[in-house]
């Protein structure tokens, strides 16, 4: 079970529903056997740029930033997993540039961010392959194509 705090700090009109975001989080976090609390903040380019600059030293907004809670056991009585920040205009731009259905790209980035909160990473090739393989598997379960395949515009496969 997840406790999700979805914060909308962007005035974009093409945002996923809270139900979709929650479903994608549940899918990504189902391997975790304990309850999880997380915040997902959907931001505009200005806030995305400021956060990426502050935390990664990069002078551009990025699609998703993950902030794992990394709190030692026994400190808090809540199952705080961490925070995700997703930059709405970057998600929309990437979906267009990569010929991906916007909903499929949203699903991918929410799942990708949740996996980062679980400790998955893509710094080296072996870690990247493990994380990307899991992303492909999870997205396929809900009818979305391989997000790492070029120019795959598609809507979900009907079940």
N, C-alpha and C positions, 0 to 999 in steps of 0.2 A: 504494500500500500504506500502511496506517496501523498504527501501534503505539498501541494504546489501553490506557490505565490506567483501568479503571472502578472507582471507589471507592464503596462502599455505606456511607453514614453515616446511614442511616435504617432504622428497624425496620418500615417498611411492608411489607405482604405482596404488593402488586400492582405489583411492579416489572417492567420489561421485562427480557427475557433479555439477556445480554451479546452473544449472536449477533445479536439484533435491533438493539441499539444500534450494534454494529459495522457492520451492513448499512446503517443510516441514515447513519452517518458516511461510509462509502464512497460512498454515493450523493451526498451533499452535497459531498464533497471530490474527486469524480472529475475535475473540471476542473483540479485541481492536478496538474501533471505530475511532481511529486517526492514522495518518501515524506513522511509526516507523523506526528508524535508529538503526542498530546494526552491530557489527563486529563479525565475527566468524573466529577464527584463528585456523588452523589445525597444530598441533605441533608434534615434535618427543618426545621420552621418556625423553631426557635430559631437554628440556624446560618444559615439563609437570611436571617432578620431581621438578625443581626449583620453578615453580609457586605454586605447591601444598604445598611445604615446606614453602615458604614465606607466603602464604595466609591462609593456614589451619594447618600449623605445622605438616604435615604428610610427612614422608620420603619415598614416593613412588609416581609415576605418577598415576593420576586418569583419568577416562574416560572423564568427562566434568566438567569444572569449569565455574560458572556463576558470572558475575560482573554487577549487576544491576546499572544503572546510578544514581538512587536516587538523582536526582537534583531537588531542589524545583522549583515549577512552577514560570515562569516569569524570570528565570535567563538566560536561553538560548532560542534562537529563533528556535531551531531545536528539533524535537521529539526524542531525544536520549534515547533509551531503555536500552542499555548496551552492554556488550561484553560476548562472549562465547569463551572458549578455549577448544578444543577437542584434546585429545592425540591419534593420529592415531594408534601407535602400541598397545595401550591398547584396543582400539575399535576392532582391528583385533584379538587380543588374546582372548578377551571376546567372540566374535562371534564364534570362533573356540571351545573354552572350553564349551560354552553353546549350541553348535549345532544350531546356528542361522544363517540364511542367512545374509551375511555381509551388504547388502543394507537395510534389515529390521532393523538391529542393528543401522546402521547410522541414519535411519529415527527416530528411537526411541530416540537416544541420542540428536539429534537436537531438536526434539519436547520437550523432557525432559528439556533441557537447556533453551529453549524459555519460557517454563512455569515457570521456576525459575525466569526469568527476569520479568515475570508478577506478581510475588509474591507468587506463589505456592511453597510449601515446603513439606518435608517428615520427619520432626523432630519427630513429635508424630504420633501415629497410625491413628488418625482421619484425620490429614492433609495428611498423606501418602495415605490413602484410597481414598481421594478426588482427589489427583494428579494422582495416578495410574489409577483410573477409567477413568479420562479424557484422559490419554495417551492411554489406551486400546481402547476407543471410537474413537479417532482420527486415530490411526493406523489401526483399522478395516475399517475405511472409505476408506483407500487407499490399502486395501487388505492384510495387515500384521497381523499375529497372536498376541495373548496376549504376550507381552514381559516378563511378570512375570511368565509365565508357563515354567516349566523346559523342557529342551531338545526338543525344537520345531524347527527343521530345516525345513524351508519351503521358497519357493519363493512367490511373491505376487500372490494372487488369481486373475485369469484373469477376467476382467470386461466385 
